[in-house]
Structure formats: C-alpha cells, structure tokens
Amino acid sequence: MRKLKTDSGRPDIAAAVRGGDWSLRMDGEGVPAEASLKQALYWREIYSEILVMEEKVLARIRQLMVKQSDEGRREVELTNVPVVVAQAEKFRQRLGYWEARIEQLAGDSSAAS
C-alpha cells in the first residue's frame, strides 16, 4: 500500500487527501487482482456500507444548507461538500474494483465448469 505523505500536524489535510485518493486502499485491503472470491465479496460489502453512509451524509448536508444564509451555504459548498463528494467517489471507485473482481472470478468459475 502506498504511504500517504502529509503534514502530521494537520489531520484534516491528511484525511482530505486520503478521502479523495482512489489509489489508497484501506488497512488490510489487498489488491483486487489477487483476491479470492471470499475476499472480494468482503471488500464489496465494506465499500457498499461506506458509500451508503457517505451518500446519506451528503444528502443531510444539502438538507441543512437550505436553511443557511447565502454566505454560510457558499462556504459549505466550497469546503464540506467537495470533501464528501470526493470521498463518496473514492468509495464508489474502490467498490467498482471489487465488483469487477467478483465478476472476473464468477466468469472463471463458470468457465472451469
């Protein structure tokens, strides 16, 4: 797994970078191309779970923004929303890697039959 290089004094920056970098895997997550079907199913479940949560967070942020002043809403659009959107996209991309691996393994097992 690639190491994340950020200023250790800024956990907010490290989290934003980690959240938006599709190439960064979670701790313990292997490479999809080397995973068994059991591992791929596990990671698909994990990423699905996180993606659902991120989508709910984004929906809630947008719901709360309606009641904010124009200035407050604009600041949230410039700061919070892009971070959550980037995180959701990362998890959607990683989920896609695992779904592709499951399809590949399902195809391999049916070809072996």
PyMOL commands that place a pseudoatom at each C-alpha (Angstrom):
pseudoatom trace, name=CA, resn=MET, resi=1, chain=A, elem=C, hetatm=0, pos=[0.000, 0.000, 0.000]
pseudoatom trace, name=CA, resn=ARG, resi=2, chain=A, elem=C, hetatm=0, pos=[1.260, 3.444, -0.924]
pseudoatom trace, name=CA, resn=LYS, resi=3, chain=A, elem=C, hetatm=0, pos=[2.121, 5.638, 2.043]
pseudoatom trace, name=CA, resn=LEU, resi=4, chain=A, elem=C, hetatm=0, pos=[0.353, 8.949, 2.431]
pseudoatom trace, name=CA, resn=LYS, resi=5, chain=A, elem=C, hetatm=0, pos=[2.710, 11.929, 2.725]
pseudoatom trace, name=CA, resn=THR, resi=6, chain=A, elem=C, hetatm=0, pos=[1.144, 14.832, 4.591]
pseudoatom trace, name=CA, resn=ASP, resi=7, chain=A, elem=C, hetatm=0, pos=[1.963, 17.197, 7.401]
pseudoatom trace, name=CA, resn=SER, resi=8, chain=A, elem=C, hetatm=0, pos=[1.414, 15.161, 10.577]
pseudoatom trace, name=CA, resn=GLY, resi=9, chain=A, elem=C, hetatm=0, pos=[0.298, 18.355, 12.296]
pseudoatom trace, name=CA, resn=ARG, resi=10, chain=A, elem=C, hetatm=0, pos=[-2.741, 18.636, 10.002]
pseudoatom trace, name=CA, resn=PRO, resi=11, chain=A, elem=C, hetatm=0, pos=[-5.002, 15.595, 10.351]
pseudoatom trace, name=CA, resn=ASP, resi=12, chain=A, elem=C, hetatm=0, pos=[-7.694, 17.451, 8.413]
pseudoatom trace, name=CA, resn=ILE, resi=13, chain=A, elem=C, hetatm=0, pos=[-5.427, 17.706, 5.369]
pseudoatom trace, name=CA, resn=ALA, resi=14, chain=A, elem=C, hetatm=0, pos=[-4.342, 14.069, 5.682]
pseudoatom trace, name=CA, resn=ALA, resi=15, chain=A, elem=C, hetatm=0, pos=[-7.984, 12.963, 5.881]
pseudoatom trace, name=CA, resn=ALA, resi=16, chain=A, elem=C, hetatm=0, pos=[-8.966, 15.058, 2.861]
pseudoatom trace, name=CA, resn=VAL, resi=17, chain=A, elem=C, hetatm=0, pos=[-6.113, 13.663, 0.784]
pseudoatom trace, name=CA, resn=ARG, resi=18, chain=A, elem=C, hetatm=0, pos=[-6.780, 10.084, 1.886]
pseudoatom trace, name=CA, resn=GLY, resi=19, chain=A, elem=C, hetatm=0, pos=[-10.507, 10.506, 1.285]
pseudoatom trace, name=CA, resn=GLY, resi=20, chain=A, elem=C, hetatm=0, pos=[-10.054, 11.658, -2.285]
pseudoatom trace, name=CA, resn=ASP, resi=21, chain=A, elem=C, hetatm=0, pos=[-7.215, 9.415, -3.459]
pseudoatom trace, name=CA, resn=TRP, resi=22, chain=A, elem=C, hetatm=0, pos=[-8.715, 6.415, -5.255]
pseudoatom trace, name=CA, resn=SER, resi=23, chain=A, elem=C, hetatm=0, pos=[-5.407, 4.566, -5.259]
pseudoatom trace, name=CA, resn=LEU, resi=24, chain=A, elem=C, hetatm=0, pos=[-5.226, 4.374, -1.468]
pseudoatom trace, name=CA, resn=ARG, resi=25, chain=A, elem=C, hetatm=0, pos=[-6.565, 1.136, -0.068]
pseudoatom trace, name=CA, resn=MET, resi=26, chain=A, elem=C, hetatm=0, pos=[-7.928, 0.661, 3.409]
pseudoatom trace, name=CA, resn=ASP, resi=27, chain=A, elem=C, hetatm=0, pos=[-5.782, -1.004, 6.028]
pseudoatom trace, name=CA, resn=GLY, resi=28, chain=A, elem=C, hetatm=0, pos=[-5.835, -4.743, 5.400]
pseudoatom trace, name=CA, resn=GLU, resi=29, chain=A, elem=C, hetatm=0, pos=[-7.304, -4.404, 1.920]
pseudoatom trace, name=CA, resn=GLY, resi=30, chain=A, elem=C, hetatm=0, pos=[-5.463, -6.421, -0.672]
pseudoatom trace, name=CA, resn=VAL, resi=31, chain=A, elem=C, hetatm=0, pos=[-5.099, -5.895, -4.375]
pseudoatom trace, name=CA, resn=PRO, resi=32, chain=A, elem=C, hetatm=0, pos=[-8.317, -6.859, -6.179]
pseudoatom trace, name=CA, resn=ALA, resi=33, chain=A, elem=C, hetatm=0, pos=[-6.481, -8.757, -8.938]
pseudoatom trace, name=CA, resn=GLU, resi=34, chain=A, elem=C, hetatm=0, pos=[-5.002, -11.094, -6.309]
pseudoatom trace, name=CA, resn=ALA, resi=35, chain=A, elem=C, hetatm=0, pos=[-8.111, -11.587, -4.164]
pseudoatom trace, name=CA, resn=SER, resi=36, chain=A, elem=C, hetatm=0, pos=[-10.201, -14.701, -3.693]
pseudoatom trace, name=CA, resn=LEU, resi=37, chain=A, elem=C, hetatm=0, pos=[-13.959, -14.579, -4.182]
pseudoatom trace, name=CA, resn=LYS, resi=38, chain=A, elem=C, hetatm=0, pos=[-14.447, -14.532, -0.408]
pseudoatom trace, name=CA, resn=GLN, resi=39, chain=A, elem=C, hetatm=0, pos=[-12.103, -11.542, -0.048]
pseudoatom trace, name=CA, resn=ALA, resi=40, chain=A, elem=C, hetatm=0, pos=[-13.738, -9.711, -2.960]
pseudoatom trace, name=CA, resn=LEU, resi=41, chain=A, elem=C, hetatm=0, pos=[-17.209, -10.224, -1.502]
pseudoatom trace, name=CA, resn=TYR, resi=42, chain=A, elem=C, hetatm=0, pos=[-15.989, -8.953, 1.861]
pseudoatom trace, name=CA, resn=TRP, resi=43, chain=A, elem=C, hetatm=0, pos=[-14.499, -5.758, 0.426]
pseudoatom trace, name=CA, resn=ARG, resi=44, chain=A, elem=C, hetatm=0, pos=[-17.551, -5.164, -1.770]
pseudoatom trace, name=CA, resn=GLU, resi=45, chain=A, elem=C, hetatm=0, pos=[-19.668, -5.246, 1.386]
pseudoatom trace, name=CA, resn=ILE, resi=46, chain=A, elem=C, hetatm=0, pos=[-17.339, -2.856, 3.227]
pseudoatom trace, name=CA, resn=TYR, resi=47, chain=A, elem=C, hetatm=0, pos=[-17.259, -0.329, 0.389]
pseudoatom trace, name=CA, resn=SER, resi=48, chain=A, elem=C, hetatm=0, pos=[-21.007, -0.600, -0.173]
pseudoatom trace, name=CA, resn=GLU, resi=49, chain=A, elem=C, hetatm=0, pos=[-21.591, 0.122, 3.506]
pseudoatom trace, name=CA, resn=ILE, resi=50, chain=A, elem=C, hetatm=0, pos=[-19.311, 3.166, 3.496]
pseudoatom trace, name=CA, resn=LEU, resi=51, chain=A, elem=C, hetatm=0, pos=[-20.718, 4.502, 0.224]
pseudoatom trace, name=CA, resn=VAL, resi=52, chain=A, elem=C, hetatm=0, pos=[-24.280, 4.349, 1.582]
pseudoatom trace, name=CA, resn=MET, resi=53, chain=A, elem=C, hetatm=0, pos=[-23.131, 6.301, 4.632]
pseudoatom trace, name=CA, resn=GLU, resi=54, chain=A, elem=C, hetatm=0, pos=[-21.324, 8.949, 2.549]
pseudoatom trace, name=CA, resn=GLU, resi=55, chain=A, elem=C, hetatm=0, pos=[-24.395, 9.426, 0.367]
pseudoatom trace, name=CA, resn=LYS, resi=56, chain=A, elem=C, hetatm=0, pos=[-26.529, 9.925, 3.488]
pseudoatom trace, name=CA, resn=VAL, resi=57, chain=A, elem=C, hetatm=0, pos=[-24.026, 12.440, 4.869]
pseudoatom trace, name=CA, resn=LEU, resi=58, chain=A, elem=C, hetatm=0, pos=[-24.090, 14.392, 1.611]
pseudoatom trace, name=CA, resn=ALA, resi=59, chain=A, elem=C, hetatm=0, pos=[-27.892, 14.359, 1.499]
pseudoatom trace, name=CA, resn=ARG, resi=60, chain=A, elem=C, hetatm=0, pos=[-28.027, 15.611, 5.088]
pseudoatom trace, name=CA, resn=ILE, resi=61, chain=A, elem=C, hetatm=0, pos=[-25.512, 18.383, 4.387]
pseudoatom trace, name=CA, resn=ARG, resi=62, chain=A, elem=C, hetatm=0, pos=[-27.594, 19.535, 1.423]
pseudoatom trace, name=CA, resn=GLN, resi=63, chain=A, elem=C, hetatm=0, pos=[-30.738, 19.398, 3.525]
pseudoatom trace, name=CA, resn=LEU, resi=64, chain=A, elem=C, hetatm=0, pos=[-29.149, 21.574, 6.220]
pseudoatom trace, name=CA, resn=MET, resi=65, chain=A, elem=C, hetatm=0, pos=[-27.767, 24.019, 3.654]
pseudoatom trace, name=CA, resn=VAL, resi=66, chain=A, elem=C, hetatm=0, pos=[-31.286, 25.052, 2.656]
pseudoatom trace, name=CA, resn=LYS, resi=67, chain=A, elem=C, hetatm=0, pos=[-31.733, 26.850, 5.984]
pseudoatom trace, name=CA, resn=GLN, resi=68, chain=A, elem=C, hetatm=0, pos=[-28.351, 28.597, 5.926]
pseudoatom trace, name=CA, resn=SER, resi=69, chain=A, elem=C, hetatm=0, pos=[-27.568, 32.153, 4.919]
pseudoatom trace, name=CA, resn=ASP, resi=70, chain=A, elem=C, hetatm=0, pos=[-26.199, 32.648, 1.415]
pseudoatom trace, name=CA, resn=GLU, resi=71, chain=A, elem=C, hetatm=0, pos=[-22.731, 33.187, 2.882]
pseudoatom trace, name=CA, resn=GLY, resi=72, chain=A, elem=C, hetatm=0, pos=[-22.893, 30.079, 5.048]
pseudoatom trace, name=CA, resn=ARG, resi=73, chain=A, elem=C, hetatm=0, pos=[-24.227, 27.951, 2.209]
pseudoatom trace, name=CA, resn=ARG, resi=74, chain=A, elem=C, hetatm=0, pos=[-21.491, 29.182, -0.113]
pseudoatom trace, name=CA, resn=GLU, resi=75, chain=A, elem=C, hetatm=0, pos=[-18.771, 28.311, 2.406]
pseudoatom trace, name=CA, resn=VAL, resi=76, chain=A, elem=C, hetatm=0, pos=[-20.192, 24.798, 2.872]
pseudoatom trace, name=CA, resn=GLU, resi=77, chain=A, elem=C, hetatm=0, pos=[-20.312, 24.408, -0.935]
pseudoatom trace, name=CA, resn=LEU, resi=78, chain=A, elem=C, hetatm=0, pos=[-16.630, 25.359, -1.109]
pseudoatom trace, name=CA, resn=THR, resi=79, chain=A, elem=C, hetatm=0, pos=[-15.381, 23.304, 1.839]
pseudoatom trace, name=CA, resn=ASN, resi=80, chain=A, elem=C, hetatm=0, pos=[-17.558, 20.484, 3.147]
pseudoatom trace, name=CA, resn=VAL, resi=81, chain=A, elem=C, hetatm=0, pos=[-19.372, 19.376, 0.008]
pseudoatom trace, name=CA, resn=PRO, resi=82, chain=A, elem=C, hetatm=0, pos=[-16.281, 18.813, -2.181]
pseudoatom trace, name=CA, resn=VAL, resi=83, chain=A, elem=C, hetatm=0, pos=[-14.642, 16.683, 0.511]
pseudoatom trace, name=CA, resn=VAL, resi=84, chain=A, elem=C, hetatm=0, pos=[-17.677, 14.452, 0.997]
pseudoatom trace, name=CA, resn=VAL, resi=85, chain=A, elem=C, hetatm=0, pos=[-18.217, 14.181, -2.765]
pseudoatom trace, name=CA, resn=ALA, resi=86, chain=A, elem=C, hetatm=0, pos=[-14.565, 13.188, -3.255]
pseudoatom trace, name=CA, resn=GLN, resi=87, chain=A, elem=C, hetatm=0, pos=[-14.829, 10.587, -0.514]
pseudoatom trace, name=CA, resn=ALA, resi=88, chain=A, elem=C, hetatm=0, pos=[-18.007, 9.127, -1.999]
pseudoatom trace, name=CA, resn=GLU, resi=89, chain=A, elem=C, hetatm=0, pos=[-16.374, 8.964, -5.427]
pseudoatom trace, name=CA, resn=LYS, resi=90, chain=A, elem=C, hetatm=0, pos=[-13.343, 7.198, -3.962]
pseudoatom trace, name=CA, resn=PHE, resi=91, chain=A, elem=C, hetatm=0, pos=[-15.535, 4.589, -2.302]
pseudoatom trace, name=CA, resn=ARG, resi=92, chain=A, elem=C, hetatm=0, pos=[-17.608, 4.206, -5.483]
pseudoatom trace, name=CA, resn=GLN, resi=93, chain=A, elem=C, hetatm=0, pos=[-14.417, 3.634, -7.490]
pseudoatom trace, name=CA, resn=ARG, resi=94, chain=A, elem=C, hetatm=0, pos=[-12.994, 1.136, -4.984]
pseudoatom trace, name=CA, resn=LEU, resi=95, chain=A, elem=C, hetatm=0, pos=[-16.363, -0.655, -4.920]
pseudoatom trace, name=CA, resn=GLY, resi=96, chain=A, elem=C, hetatm=0, pos=[-16.167, -0.900, -8.699]
pseudoatom trace, name=CA, resn=TYR, resi=97, chain=A, elem=C, hetatm=0, pos=[-12.749, -2.568, -8.467]
pseudoatom trace, name=CA, resn=TRP, resi=98, chain=A, elem=C, hetatm=0, pos=[-14.168, -5.235, -6.165]
pseudoatom trace, name=CA, resn=GLU, resi=99, chain=A, elem=C, hetatm=0, pos=[-17.301, -5.746, -8.241]
pseudoatom trace, name=CA, resn=ALA, resi=100, chain=A, elem=C, hetatm=0, pos=[-15.128, -6.253, -11.324]
pseudoatom trace, name=CA, resn=ARG, resi=101, chain=A, elem=C, hetatm=0, pos=[-13.063, -8.817, -9.424]
pseudoatom trace, name=CA, resn=ILE, resi=102, chain=A, elem=C, hetatm=0, pos=[-16.210, -10.685, -8.381]
pseudoatom trace, name=CA, resn=GLU, resi=103, chain=A, elem=C, hetatm=0, pos=[-17.393, -10.746, -11.998]
pseudoatom trace, name=CA, resn=GLN, resi=104, chain=A, elem=C, hetatm=0, pos=[-13.973, -11.962, -13.121]
pseudoatom trace, name=CA, resn=LEU, resi=105, chain=A, elem=C, hetatm=0, pos=[-13.929, -14.738, -10.543]
pseudoatom trace, name=CA, resn=ALA, resi=106, chain=A, elem=C, hetatm=0, pos=[-17.529, -15.724, -11.347]
pseudoatom trace, name=CA, resn=GLY, resi=107, chain=A, elem=C, hetatm=0, pos=[-16.566, -15.916, -15.026]
pseudoatom trace, name=CA, resn=ASP, resi=108, chain=A, elem=C, hetatm=0, pos=[-13.509, -18.004, -14.226]
pseudoatom trace, name=CA, resn=SER, resi=109, chain=A, elem=C, hetatm=0, pos=[-15.536, -20.456, -12.152]
pseudoatom trace, name=CA, resn=SER, resi=110, chain=A, elem=C, hetatm=0, pos=[-18.215, -20.864, -14.823]
pseudoatom trace, name=CA, resn=ALA, resi=111, chain=A, elem=C, hetatm=0, pos=[-15.551, -21.382, -17.489]
pseudoatom trace, name=CA, resn=ALA, resi=112, chain=A, elem=C, hetatm=0, pos=[-14.000, -24.116, -15.339]
pseudoatom trace, name=CA, resn=SER, resi=113, chain=A, elem=C, hetatm=0, pos=[-17.343, -25.964, -15.114]
for i in range(1, 113): cmd.bond("trace and resi %d" % i, "trace and resi %d" % (i + 1))
show_as sticks, trace
zoom trace
